[in-house]
Amino acid sequence: MLELTRRMTLSRTSFTRIAGCYVDRDGDFEGSFNTNFLKLSAPERTKKLKLAKEIPFSPTNVNLKKYEFREGARKPGSMWQLLMAMNECGLKNDALMDTFYDVVMENYKTNSAYAILVFHDRYDIPAKTSDRERLWESEEVFEYMICAVCPMAGEYEPTKPECGFLFPVFTDRSGDLNHIAVFQAEADRPHDELLEILGIG
């Protein structure tokens, strides 16, 4: 994970896109956006990076736990299939994003307004020699998403995420499509409905 997180700075980020929607305290849709991450202003990129980093930077096996998509959860029409399609298109398909937002809004439990933020990253994994010297050529391109569900503070101002996920996970310097890392800000009071939403509950 360190290989990913150390690149999450304003100067080194390779985030390609950010998409999201806003939901009011009654659970009603309030609007969405979908844009090239690098087209955001520097202050806005800094704010959004800070939110995204909360997920992979959290303590593993405490606030960030890995779950498997079992064979039955990888069938046509599943959330796994939707996440795969979202990742493959780099979040550029608004219809897929709207479907994802709808599923979350129908099942997420909160009494507050919140934002669903989804980031897409494309990381060229550098090849390494047997003695772990870094080579210039890329060994694999790892495309992944970070989703952060953030309470709102004021109008369209997301705060620290209360839950989220990273998909697919990064295992042994490679993408693992059968697993997802789920983040819960309060490990003792988790949003268990997120596991149900993702099809891993």
N, C-alpha and C positions, 0 to 999 in steps of 0.2 A: 504493500500500500504506500510505503514511503516514496517509491519510485513515481507514483502518481501525485501525491500531495505536495512534494517539493517543487512541482511545476506550477502550482496554483497561486501564482503571484501575478501582479499586473504586467510585468515585463516578460514572463515566461509562459503565461497561459496559452493553451491551444484550444480552449473552448470555441466551438464553431457557432453555436446557436443557443438561444434561450427562448423558451416559450412558457406561457403560464396563463392562469385565469384568477379572477377575484370572486370571492363568494361572501355574501353578506351574512349577518348573524342568524338569519332565518334559513340559511342554506340555499339561497337563490343566487343564480349566476349574475355577476355584475360587469362582465367584460373580459376580454382576453387579448393577448398580444403574442407575436411570434417574430423574432428578429435576429439578424446576424449579431452575435455577441460583441464582435469588435466594432460594430457601429454605435454601440453605447458610448456615452461620454466617459472619460477616465474616472470621474467620481462615482458614476453609476456602476461601472464595471467593478470598481473596488468594493462597493456595497454588496453587489450581487455575489462576487467571489467569496466574500466573508460568510454569506449565508450558505453557499454551496460547500465550503470547506468544513462546516460544522459536522457534516455527515462522515466523510472519510477520516477526519481528524479525531473522531470520538473514540473512547476506549473500546478496543475489540473484546468481544464476548461479555461486555457489560452493557454499553449503549448501542453497540453495532454488532449484530449477530448474523451469521451466515445461515441461509436456509436453502434447502434443495427443492427444485421444481420436480416432483416425481413424475413418472411417465404419464399418469392420468391427468396431471395438471398442464401437460404440454400438447393437448389435443387441439384440433381446429376450433376456433371461437373462444379459446381460453385467454386469460390475461397474459400468459407467457407469450402467446402468439401476437397479441397486440403490442407488448413491449418490444418484441423482436422487430416488428414492422416499424414502430416508432424509431427505434435505433438505426435500422437499415436506411431509412429515409432522412436521417439526421434531423428529425423533428419538423421537416418541411411540409408534411401532409397535414393540413389543418383538420381534415375530417377525422383522421386517426387521433389527433390531439383532443378534439372535442369529445370523441367517444371515451377517451381516458378520463377527461375531466368529469363527464357525466357519471361514470362508474364510481369515482371517488366521492363526488357530491351526494350520490344516492346513499352511500354507506358510511361516510365519515361522521363521527359523533363529536360535536362541540357546540357550545353556546355562543361562540365568538365569531366575528368575521375573520376570514383567513385567505391566504393565497396559496395556490398550487404552482410551484416553480419547477421547471424541468430544464436541465442543462445538458448539452451534448458536447462530448469531447472526442477528439481523434488524436491518438498518441502513436507515433511511429516508434515502436520498441526497438532500441538499438541492439544489434547483435553483439554478443560478447564471446571472446575466445575462451578456451578451456581454463586459462589462468585469470579469467574475469576481466581481461582488458577490453575496453569498449571499442567497437569498430564503428566505422562511419555509416555503413549500410544498415538499412532497417531490416529487422528479422520478421516483424509482423506489425500490422496496423491494428491497434486495439481501439475500437469504437465503443463508447459506453455512455450511459446517462446517469445523472444524479437528479433525484426528485426530492424537493424539500417542501413540506407542508408547514406554512408559517403563519402564526397569528398576526393580525394587522394592528398597527399602532397609528391611528389617524388614517387619512385617506390615501390608499395605495402605497402604504409604507410597511412592507413585511418586516417582521422582527425574527429573532432566532427561531429556527424550525423546531417544532415539537415532535415531528417524526418525518420519516422519508426513507429513501433507499438508494443503492447504487447497483446498477445492472448493465451488463453482466459483471460478475466479480472478476478480480484480477488475481489469478492463482499461478504460481510458478512462472511468472513473467509472461502470462498468456491469458486470453479471455476464456472464461468458463461460463458457457451459455446455460448450463443447468442449475446454476446457483445465483442467489441474490443476497446482498447484504442489506439488512433492514436496521434503520436507526430509530431509537426511541430516546428522546431527551430525558424522560423520567423512567428509568428502568423498573422502578417499583410501581409505577402507574402507567403502564404502556397503553397505547392505542391498539388493542388487539384486533380491532376491526380492520386495521391495515393489512394484517396477515390474511384475513378473509378476502379483502379486496384483491390482493395479489394472488390468491388461489393457493396459498401455502399454509393456511390455518388448519 
